[in-house]
Amino acid sequence: MIIELRRLGVSLLCLAVGLSAASLITNLWDCGNLFASCQNTTYRETISAVAGLIILGTICLLIIILLDAIALCSDVFASRASYTTIRFIILYIGAAALLIGVLVYTALIGHHWSYFFAVTGAVLATQVAILAIMSSKCITVRGTTTTRTIRESRLSHR
């Protein structure tokens, strides 16, 4: 079960990195591309900060994918407290950077709060659905071990 959750986490992080990278290279922001046409607007500093936060978040997620790939191959590495602590810190920094970047853009430039709320709700619902599948009795494998103790008869000792 733990291995499947790790693989699921790596898969979702790969999807998150892909989508974050796509957001950086497309020109579908209100002002165009974050590195080209958006730099020629009055929001230049804000756009640079948003792009920097998305880049930081994406790099953090890439580091987590690398750490998780190593952990999938080494149970010793995955069981260390330092791995877990470092992983959480980097993951939270990355997630916070991505979220702050999106919030700054939405608050100061885009002002598409309804769309932001809809996307956030859809993401949260999807995460709950994935967790429900992973914890379902139909998917979860539980092992049972039976131990028998054989008692020696008193007659055999006489």
Legacy VTK file of the C-alpha trace (Angstrom):
# vtk DataFile Version 3.0
C-alpha trace
ASCII
DATASET POLYDATA
POINTS 158 float
0.000 0.000 0.000
2.836 2.413 0.861
4.574 1.745 -2.466
1.349 2.430 -4.379
0.859 5.722 -2.532
4.454 6.708 -3.289
3.944 5.926 -6.966
0.689 7.868 -6.966
2.460 10.818 -5.350
5.241 10.739 -7.938
2.676 10.527 -10.750
0.716 13.500 -9.411
3.913 15.499 -8.901
4.975 14.768 -12.497
1.592 16.038 -13.667
1.969 19.144 -11.470
5.450 19.837 -12.867
4.201 19.394 -16.424
1.290 21.757 -15.887
3.493 24.316 -14.124
6.020 24.202 -16.960
3.201 24.546 -19.495
1.953 27.622 -17.654
5.395 29.179 -18.003
5.825 28.536 -21.730
2.335 29.313 -23.019
1.164 32.754 -24.041
-2.369 32.323 -22.713
-2.062 34.669 -19.741
-4.116 37.872 -19.939
-1.020 39.764 -21.077
0.506 36.978 -23.203
3.718 35.127 -22.321
5.164 35.788 -18.855
8.684 36.256 -20.249
7.886 38.254 -23.383
4.776 40.366 -23.894
3.864 40.515 -20.185
7.202 42.181 -19.485
6.092 45.181 -21.567
3.133 46.022 -19.331
2.749 48.190 -16.249
2.710 44.963 -14.219
6.294 44.045 -15.136
7.542 43.611 -11.540
4.460 41.658 -10.513
4.721 39.390 -13.571
8.402 38.761 -12.823
7.535 37.841 -9.241
4.755 35.498 -10.400
7.071 33.817 -12.914
9.790 33.506 -10.262
7.386 31.908 -7.796
6.155 29.430 -10.405
9.753 28.578 -11.338
10.689 28.132 -7.658
7.664 25.914 -7.055
8.404 23.814 -10.132
12.048 23.330 -9.132
10.991 22.270 -5.633
8.573 19.720 -7.099
11.323 18.386 -9.376
13.545 17.886 -6.319
10.713 16.004 -4.588
10.278 13.757 -7.640
13.997 12.968 -7.535
13.885 12.218 -3.800
10.787 10.043 -4.234
12.382 8.125 -7.107
15.340 7.330 -4.852
12.970 6.372 -2.028
11.090 3.972 -4.325
14.363 2.116 -4.874
15.625 2.236 -1.286
13.474 1.513 1.752
16.411 2.479 3.982
16.496 5.954 2.427
12.715 6.327 2.648
12.603 5.353 6.324
15.046 8.016 7.496
13.591 10.876 9.490
15.851 13.350 7.686
14.398 12.291 4.310
10.851 12.807 5.541
11.652 16.185 7.106
13.534 17.527 4.086
10.857 16.198 1.732
8.071 17.933 3.677
9.951 21.233 3.870
10.750 21.299 0.137
7.251 20.131 -0.790
5.594 22.819 1.349
7.903 25.528 -0.010
7.134 24.439 -3.577
3.388 24.214 -3.054
3.334 27.559 -1.235
5.365 29.241 -3.996
2.987 27.973 -6.681
-0.093 28.973 -4.704
1.262 32.417 -3.821
2.230 33.013 -7.462
-1.288 32.180 -8.623
-2.871 34.249 -5.841
-0.686 37.285 -6.611
-1.540 37.070 -10.306
-5.247 36.640 -9.613
-5.379 39.432 -7.024
-3.272 42.050 -8.812
-3.601 41.337 -12.529
-6.187 38.782 -13.637
-9.008 39.347 -11.149
-10.659 36.067 -12.251
-11.638 34.952 -8.760
-14.618 32.857 -9.836
-12.408 30.851 -12.171
-9.755 30.495 -9.453
-12.349 29.190 -6.986
-13.728 26.730 -9.553
-10.280 25.347 -10.378
-9.353 25.086 -6.694
-12.590 23.251 -5.931
-12.036 20.865 -8.836
-8.480 20.104 -7.713
-9.548 19.431 -4.130
-12.418 17.197 -5.262
-10.057 15.266 -7.547
-7.591 14.727 -4.695
-10.368 13.407 -2.471
-11.526 11.081 -5.268
-8.003 9.710 -5.744
-7.564 9.191 -2.005
-10.944 7.442 -1.875
-9.842 5.031 -4.585
-6.549 4.342 -2.828
-8.229 3.650 0.516
-11.120 1.623 -0.909
-11.616 -1.928 0.348
-11.658 -3.044 -3.273
-8.123 -1.754 -3.807
-6.498 -2.047 -0.393
-4.665 -5.301 0.210
-4.402 -6.442 3.769
-2.361 -9.392 4.838
-3.278 -11.653 7.727
-0.760 -13.769 9.568
-1.868 -16.681 11.699
0.503 -18.066 14.300
-0.093 -21.459 15.847
1.403 -22.491 19.110
1.749 -26.191 19.664
1.679 -27.210 23.289
3.443 -30.294 24.345
1.307 -32.876 26.009
1.974 -33.649 29.668
2.023 -37.299 28.785
5.000 -36.901 26.494
7.127 -35.559 29.370
6.538 -38.571 31.649
LINES 1 159
158 0 1 2 3 4 5 6 7 8 9 10 11 12 13 14 15 16 17 18 19 20 21 22 23 24 25 26 27 28 29 30 31 32 33 34 35 36 37 38 39 40 41 42 43 44 45 46 47 48 49 50 51 52 53 54 55 56 57 58 59 60 61 62 63 64 65 66 67 68 69 70 71 72 73 74 75 76 77 78 79 80 81 82 83 84 85 86 87 88 89 90 91 92 93 94 95 96 97 98 99 100 101 102 103 104 105 106 107 108 109 110 111 112 113 114 115 116 117 118 119 120 121 122 123 124 125 126 127 128 129 130 131 132 133 134 135 136 137 138 139 140 141 142 143 144 145 146 147 148 149 150 151 152 153 154 155 156 157
